[in-house]
C-alpha cells in the first residue's frame, strides 16, 4: 500500500487571518491502494468521528480532483491512522484535503509537483493558510492570486523559541466559528491587522522578542470568537516571563502558545484560565514540522 503522511497545522497565528499557518508534528497517516470496492478503516485519535463511508472527506476530495481532470478514480482500500484532534482548530480537515489530493494524484498518475498539490488543495479549501503548511511544512505565509493560484513562502521559527498547544475539552466547528465573523471591517481594524501581520513576520524572521506582544494582536477574528471560547480574552492578554504570546489556533478552541525555550511552564497559565471557566485541557508539545506531506 502507498502511504501519505500529512502534518497538523495552526492557522492565522493571531493577526495573519487566512494568510499565515504553521505545520505541527502531529500527523494524519493514510495507507491506500486501488481495490474492487471502497473500504475505509480508521484508527487513532477521534477515529469514531471519521466517516468510513463514501462521504469521507479524503475520498470526497480525491473524487473532486478526478472530476477536475476528467479522470476516473478506482475504488480504494483506505486505512486512516489519525493523531490530529478533530474540531479543535488544528487543521484536521486541511490534512484530510491534502491527503485526498495526494491520493488522487498518485492513483491517477498526474505526477503533480507540491505547488500544484497546494493549488488544488487551496482551491477546494477556499483559503491557503492551513493547506500551505500541510504541503510545505514550517511556518508559511500564503495568498491566493486573482486567478486562483496559491503563492506561499516558508519562514523558520528562531531556534530559541518554542510552541505549545493547549487543547480544551470541547470542540468548536469551523462553520460556527466563521459564522460569527462580520461581512466587512473598518479601515482602522484592517490597517491594525496589516501592521501586526507585517510585524509578526518580521519578529519571526529576525527573532525580535520585544516585538511579539504587539505582533500577535488581532481585530479581525479573535474578538468575535471570544464568546465561543471561554477565557480567550484573558488568555490573549496574558503576560509572563518567557511568554511571547498566546493566539487562537485556527478557528479554535485550541490555543497556540509561543514561548522562549526553558519557559514551557507558561502553558499552564492557559490551562488555569480554561479551568477557571470550567474546562479541562491538555498541552500538546508538538514541534514545528520541518516538512510538509510525505508519500512513500
C-alpha positions as CSV (number, residue, x, y, z in Angstrom):
1,X,0.0,0.0,0.0
2,X,1.1,3.6,-0.6
3,X,1.4,5.8,2.5
4,X,0.9,9.5,2.7
5,X,1.6,11.4,6.0
6,X,0.3,14.9,6.5
7,X,1.1,17.2,9.4
8,X,-1.4,19.1,11.5
9,X,-1.5,22.9,11.2
10,X,-2.3,26.0,13.2
11,X,-3.6,28.9,11.1
12,X,-3.7,32.7,11.5
13,X,-1.1,32.9,14.3
14,X,-3.0,35.9,15.6
15,X,-3.3,38.7,13.0
16,X,-2.5,36.7,9.9
17,X,-6.1,35.7,9.2
18,X,-6.3,33.2,6.3
19,X,-2.7,34.0,5.4
20,X,-0.3,32.6,8.0
21,X,0.0,28.9,9.0
22,X,2.3,26.6,10.9
23,X,2.9,22.9,10.4
24,X,3.0,20.7,13.6
25,X,4.5,17.3,14.2
26,X,1.1,15.7,14.8
27,X,0.1,13.6,11.8
28,X,-2.6,12.1,9.7
29,X,-1.3,8.9,8.1
30,X,-3.2,7.3,5.3
31,X,-2.4,4.0,3.5
32,X,-4.2,3.3,0.3
33,X,-4.4,1.0,-2.8
34,X,-6.7,0.5,-5.7
35,X,-9.4,-2.1,-4.9
36,X,-12.6,-3.6,-6.3
37,X,-14.8,-1.7,-3.8
38,X,-14.4,1.2,-1.4
39,X,-13.3,0.1,2.0
40,X,-12.3,2.7,4.7
41,X,-10.9,1.7,8.1
42,X,-10.0,4.2,10.9
43,X,-7.8,4.2,14.0
44,X,-6.1,6.7,16.3
45,X,-7.4,9.8,17.9
46,X,-11.1,10.6,17.4
47,X,-11.3,7.7,15.0
48,X,-15.0,7.3,15.7
49,X,-15.6,10.8,14.3
50,X,-14.1,9.9,10.9
51,X,-16.7,8.6,8.4
52,X,-16.0,5.2,6.9
53,X,-18.5,5.6,4.0
54,X,-18.4,7.4,0.7
55,X,-18.8,10.8,2.4
56,X,-15.3,10.6,4.0
57,X,-13.6,13.9,3.3
58,X,-10.4,12.2,2.0
59,X,-12.3,10.2,-0.5
60,X,-14.6,13.1,-1.5
61,X,-11.6,15.2,-2.1
62,X,-9.9,12.6,-4.3
63,X,-13.1,12.3,-6.3
64,X,-13.2,16.1,-6.7
65,X,-9.7,16.1,-8.1
66,X,-10.7,13.3,-10.5
67,X,-13.6,15.3,-11.8
68,X,-11.4,18.4,-12.3
69,X,-9.0,16.5,-14.5
70,X,-11.8,14.4,-16.2
71,X,-10.2,11.2,-14.8
72,X,-11.7,8.1,-13.4
73,X,-10.8,7.2,-9.8
74,X,-10.9,3.5,-8.9
75,X,-12.4,2.3,-5.6
76,X,-9.7,2.1,-2.9
77,X,-8.9,0.4,0.3
78,X,-8.1,3.3,2.6
79,X,-6.6,2.9,6.1
80,X,-6.6,6.1,8.2
81,X,-4.5,6.4,11.3
82,X,-5.2,9.8,12.8
83,X,-3.4,11.7,15.6
84,X,-4.8,15.2,14.9
85,X,-7.6,16.3,17.3
86,X,-10.8,16.9,15.3
87,X,-12.8,20.1,15.8
88,X,-10.1,21.7,17.8
89,X,-8.5,24.2,15.4
90,X,-5.5,22.1,14.4
91,X,-6.2,21.7,10.7
92,X,-7.7,18.2,10.7
93,X,-9.8,19.0,7.6
94,X,-6.9,20.6,5.8
95,X,-4.8,17.5,6.4
96,X,-7.6,15.3,5.1
97,X,-8.0,17.5,2.0
98,X,-4.2,17.4,1.3
99,X,-4.2,13.6,1.8
100,X,-7.1,13.3,-0.7
101,X,-5.4,15.4,-3.3
102,X,-2.1,13.5,-2.9
103,X,-4.0,10.2,-3.1
104,X,-5.8,11.2,-6.3
105,X,-2.5,12.5,-7.8
106,X,-0.9,9.1,-7.2
107,X,-3.8,6.9,-8.3
108,X,-4.4,8.9,-11.5
109,X,-0.8,9.2,-12.4
110,X,-0.8,13.0,-12.5
111,X,2.7,13.5,-11.2
112,X,1.9,16.9,-9.7
113,X,4.6,18.9,-8.0
114,X,4.0,20.1,-4.4
115,X,3.0,23.6,-5.5
116,X,0.3,22.1,-7.9
117,X,-0.9,20.0,-5.0
118,X,-1.1,23.2,-3.0
119,X,-3.1,25.0,-5.7
120,X,-5.7,22.2,-5.8
121,X,-6.0,21.8,-2.1
122,X,-6.3,25.6,-1.6
123,X,-8.9,25.8,-4.2
124,X,-11.0,23.1,-2.5
125,X,-10.4,24.5,1.0
126,X,-11.2,28.1,-0.1
127,X,-8.1,29.6,1.7
128,X,-4.4,28.6,1.6
129,X,-3.2,29.0,5.1
130,X,-3.6,25.5,6.6
131,X,-3.0,23.6,3.4
132,X,0.1,25.6,2.6
133,X,1.6,24.4,5.9
134,X,0.4,20.9,5.2
135,X,2.2,20.9,1.8
136,X,5.4,22.9,2.6
137,X,5.9,22.5,6.4
138,X,7.4,25.0,8.8
139,X,5.7,28.5,9.0
140,X,4.1,29.6,5.8
141,X,2.8,33.0,4.5
142,X,0.4,32.4,1.7
143,X,-2.1,34.1,-0.6
144,X,-4.4,33.4,-3.5
145,X,-3.8,35.2,-6.7
146,X,-6.8,36.6,-8.6
147,X,-6.7,33.7,-11.0
148,X,-6.8,31.2,-8.1
149,X,-3.2,30.2,-8.0
150,X,-1.8,29.8,-4.5
151,X,1.5,31.5,-3.6
152,X,3.4,30.6,-0.4
153,X,6.7,31.4,1.3
154,X,8.3,29.4,4.1
155,X,9.6,31.0,7.3
156,X,11.5,29.4,10.1
157,X,10.9,29.9,13.8
158,X,14.1,31.0,15.6
159,X,15.7,28.1,17.4
160,X,15.3,29.7,20.8
161,X,11.5,29.9,20.6
162,X,9.1,27.0,21.2
163,X,5.4,26.4,20.8
164,X,2.8,24.5,22.8
165,X,-0.8,23.9,22.0
166,X,-3.3,23.9,24.8
167,X,-6.3,21.8,23.8
168,X,-9.5,22.2,25.8
169,X,-12.2,19.6,26.4
170,X,-14.7,20.9,23.9
171,X,-15.0,21.2,20.1
172,X,-15.8,24.3,18.0
173,X,-16.9,23.6,14.4
174,X,-15.2,25.8,11.9
175,X,-18.5,26.7,10.4
176,X,-19.7,28.0,13.7
177,X,-16.5,30.0,14.3
178,X,-16.7,31.6,10.9
179,X,-20.4,32.4,11.2
180,X,-19.7,34.9,14.0
181,X,-17.4,37.0,11.8
182,X,-18.6,40.2,10.2
183,X,-19.1,40.6,6.5
184,X,-16.8,43.7,6.4
185,X,-14.3,45.5,8.6
186,X,-13.4,49.1,9.2
187,X,-10.3,50.7,7.6
188,X,-8.9,51.2,11.1
189,X,-9.2,47.5,12.0
190,X,-7.9,46.4,8.7
191,X,-4.8,48.7,8.9
192,X,-4.3,47.4,12.5
193,X,-4.1,43.8,11.3
194,X,-1.9,44.6,8.3
195,X,0.6,46.3,10.6
196,X,0.6,43.4,13.1
197,X,0.9,40.8,10.4
198,X,4.0,42.6,9.0
199,X,5.4,43.0,12.5
200,X,4.8,39.3,13.3
201,X,6.6,38.2,10.1
202,X,9.5,40.5,10.9
203,X,9.7,39.2,14.5
204,X,9.6,35.6,13.3
205,X,12.3,36.1,10.7
206,X,14.7,38.1,12.9
207,X,13.9,36.8,16.4
208,X,13.0,40.2,17.7
209,X,11.4,39.1,21.0
210,X,10.3,42.6,22.1
211,X,8.0,42.8,19.1
212,X,5.9,39.8,20.0
213,X,3.4,41.3,22.4
214,X,2.2,43.8,19.8
215,X,2.8,41.5,16.8
216,X,0.3,38.8,17.7
217,X,-2.6,41.3,18.4
218,X,-5.7,40.9,16.2
219,X,-9.0,42.6,15.5
220,X,-10.4,40.5,12.6
221,X,-11.3,37.2,14.2
222,X,-10.3,36.6,17.8
223,X,-12.5,39.3,19.3
224,X,-15.6,37.9,17.6
225,X,-14.8,34.3,18.5
226,X,-14.1,35.1,22.2
227,X,-17.7,34.4,23.1
228,X,-17.3,30.8,21.7
229,X,-14.0,30.1,23.7
230,X,-14.5,30.8,27.4
231,X,-11.4,32.6,28.8
232,X,-10.0,33.6,25.4
233,X,-10.0,37.3,26.3
234,X,-7.9,36.7,29.4
235,X,-5.6,34.2,27.6
236,X,-4.6,36.6,24.8
237,X,-3.8,39.3,27.4
238,X,-1.5,37.0,29.4
239,X,1.9,38.4,30.2
240,X,4.6,36.4,32.0
241,X,8.5,36.0,31.8
242,X,9.3,33.9,28.8
243,X,5.9,34.1,27.3
244,X,5.9,35.6,23.8
245,X,2.1,35.5,23.4
246,X,-1.0,33.3,23.0
247,X,-3.3,33.2,20.0
248,X,-6.3,31.2,18.9
249,X,-5.2,28.2,16.8
250,X,-7.1,28.4,13.6
251,X,-10.8,28.8,14.4
252,X,-10.2,27.4,17.9
253,X,-10.8,26.4,20.6
254,X,-7.2,25.3,21.0
255,X,-4.7,28.0,21.9
256,X,-1.2,28.3,20.4
257,X,1.4,29.4,22.9
258,X,4.7,31.0,21.8
259,X,7.4,30.9,24.5
260,X,11.1,31.2,25.0
261,X,12.6,27.7,25.4
262,X,13.1,26.8,29.0
263,X,9.8,28.6,29.9
264,X,7.4,25.8,28.9
265,X,5.5,26.2,32.2
266,X,3.8,29.3,30.8
267,X,1.4,26.9,29.0
268,X,0.0,26.0,32.5
269,X,-1.3,29.6,32.8
270,X,-3.6,29.0,29.8
271,X,-4.7,25.7,31.4
272,X,-5.5,27.5,34.6
273,X,-7.7,30.0,32.8
274,X,-9.6,27.3,31.0
275,X,-10.1,25.5,34.4
276,X,-11.4,28.7,35.9
277,X,-14.1,28.7,33.2
278,X,-15.0,25.1,33.8
279,X,-13.0,23.3,31.1
280,X,-10.2,20.8,31.4
281,X,-7.3,21.0,28.9
282,X,-4.2,19.2,27.8
283,X,-0.9,20.5,26.4
284,X,0.4,19.0,23.2
285,X,4.2,19.6,23.0
286,X,4.3,19.5,19.2
287,X,7.5,20.6,17.4
288,X,7.1,22.6,14.2
289,X,7.2,20.1,11.3
290,X,10.1,20.9,9.0
291,X,8.5,19.0,6.2
292,X,5.0,19.0,4.7
293,X,3.3,15.9,3.4
294,X,5.4,12.9,2.6
295,X,4.4,9.9,0.4
296,X,6.2,6.6,0.4
